[in-house]
């Protein structure tokens, strides 16, 4: 592995078969790709934003996914100001709002504090 490029080439039968690159570099090449776990789990980065920066789960997810308030609000059919209030409020959001928000973010309702069933 080269310290200069942080790229690792894996060979099979003496020929290059795979290239391993740091995740941050992968995101630069494929900016629309982020890891969203299934089953209501949260990525470490989302948890970190809530703890280290004091973000609400809604804001942490939006920032992690690289979306603007305007983009998410547009997908939800609400104003940017309304989304801003949701992001800054510690109040529990209504189930219908959580469903719309999760859909706009492309995540599960459980991942932003909602419950199913």
N, C-alpha and C positions, 0 to 999 in steps of 0.2 A: 504494500500500500504506500503510495507516495504522499509524503507530508505536504507537498506543494499543492496537489490537486484534490487530495482526500478521496481519490477514486481507487477502487480495488477491482482488478480484473481476475476473474475465476476461469481457469482453463479446464477443459476436459480433453483427454487424449492429446495434450500438448497444444491445443488450439483454444483461443478465446471463446468462451461460451456465455459468460454473464459479466455484467458490470455492476458493481455496488457503489452507489454514491450516497453522500449524506442526505438525509431527508430534506433539509433546507435547500439544497441544490436541486433535488427532485421537484420541489414545489416551484422553484424559479423556472424550471423547464416546463412543468405542467401546472400552471397556477390555479387551474380550476379543480385540482384534485386535492382533497383533504380527507383524512381518515375520520370516518364517523362510525363508531362501534354500534353494534346492534344490541338489543335486549335491554335498553334503558341505561346503558353504561355511559360514562363520561370520559373523554380523553383527558389525560394528565394536564394538558395545556389549559383546558377549560377550567378545571379545578384550581389550577395555579392562578388564573386571572381573578377568580372569586376570592381567593385567599390573599394573594400578594397585592392586588390592586383594589380590592373591595368591590369589584364589579358584581352586579346581580348576575344570575345564571343566564338571563336573557341577553344581556350585553356581552357576557363572556363568550357565549356561543356565536353571536353575530361577529364579534371581532375575530374569533378563531377561524370562522368560515370565510373571513375576508370580505364581508358584505358591508355596505353602507346602510345607514338608517333609511335613506331614501329608497334603496333597492328593496329592503325588507318591507317597509311600509307600503310600497307600490304593490308588492305581491299579496299583501294582506288587504289592500283596498282601504287603507287608513292614511292619515296624515303622518308626516315625519314627526311632528310635535307629539302626536298621540303615542307613537312608538317610543319617543324619548321619555315620556312619562312612565311608560311600562318598564323601561330599562332602569330608571332611577328609583322607582317605587319599591318598597319592601312589602307592599300589600300583595296578598294572594290574588292572582288573576282568575277570572271566570273560566270555566272549563271550555266554553265555546271560543274564547279568546286564545287559550292555550293551544287548542286544536288548530286554529288559523295560523298562529305563530309557528308552531312546529312544522306545519305544512310549508310555510314560507321559507323556513330555514332548512327544510329537507331532513328533519330529524324526527324522533319519536316524542310523543307528548311527555312520556316519563322522563325524558332527558332534560326537560325544562321545568320539572317539578310537578307535572300533572300525574294523575293516576287514572288507570283504566279499570273498567269493571265495576 
